[in-house]
Amino acid sequence: MAVKTYNYTGLKCPMPVLKTKKELRNLASGEVIEVIADDVGAKKDIPALLNKSGDELVELREDNGNLIFVIKKA
């Protein structure tokens, strides 16, 4: 489903959000990415970023302490 996966495990706030924002700028409308982070702050910060940008959080799941975000570019 995802075009590309970005693994931001080990990075602390605000880096996962800033890197996600940067990658979203490079996407065409409708493209899907997967972002993996283990910083608990990302659980609220990435959805807040998407709320501002208008992009869609398709899925958020947790796996072994990692947060996995599937994001679709608006």
C-alpha positions in Angstrom: 0.0 0.0 0.0 2.7 2.5 1.0 4.9 3.9 -1.7 7.8 4.4 0.7 8.6 3.6 4.4 10.5 6.1 6.6 11.9 4.7 9.8 12.4 7.4 12.4 12.9 5.1 15.4 15.5 6.4 17.8 14.7 10.0 17.0 13.2 12.2 19.7 10.6 14.9 19.4 10.4 17.0 17.3 12.5 15.2 14.7 9.9 12.5 13.5 7.4 15.3 12.9 9.8 17.6 11.1 11.1 14.8 8.9 7.5 13.6 8.1 6.6 17.2 7.2 9.6 17.4 4.8 8.7 14.1 3.1 5.1 15.1 2.6 6.3 18.2 0.7 7.9 15.9 -1.9 4.7 13.8 -2.5 2.2 14.1 -5.3 -1.5 14.1 -4.3 -2.8 10.6 -3.5 0.6 9.1 -2.8 0.9 7.1 0.4 3.8 6.7 2.8 4.5 4.8 6.0 6.2 6.4 8.9 7.6 4.4 11.8 8.5 6.2 15.1 9.1 5.1 18.7 8.8 8.5 20.3 5.6 8.7 22.3 5.1 12.3 21.4 4.7 11.4 17.7 1.4 9.7 18.6 -0.2 13.1 19.0 2.2 15.3 17.0 2.0 13.6 13.6 -1.9 13.5 13.6 -1.7 17.2 14.6 0.6 17.9 11.7 -1.8 16.1 9.3 -4.7 18.0 10.6 -3.0 21.3 9.8 -1.7 20.1 6.3 -5.0 18.5 5.3 -3.3 15.2 4.6 -5.0 11.9 5.7 -4.0 9.5 8.5 -5.1 6.3 6.9 -3.9 4.1 9.7 -2.1 4.2 13.0 -1.1 1.0 14.7 1.4 0.0 17.3 3.9 -2.9 16.9 6.5 -3.8 19.5 6.7 -0.3 20.9 6.7 1.4 17.5 4.0 3.6 16.1 3.3 3.0 12.4 1.5 5.8 10.6 0.1 5.3 7.1 -0.4 8.7 5.5 -2.0 9.7 2.2 -1.1 13.0 0.7 -4.1 15.3 0.1 
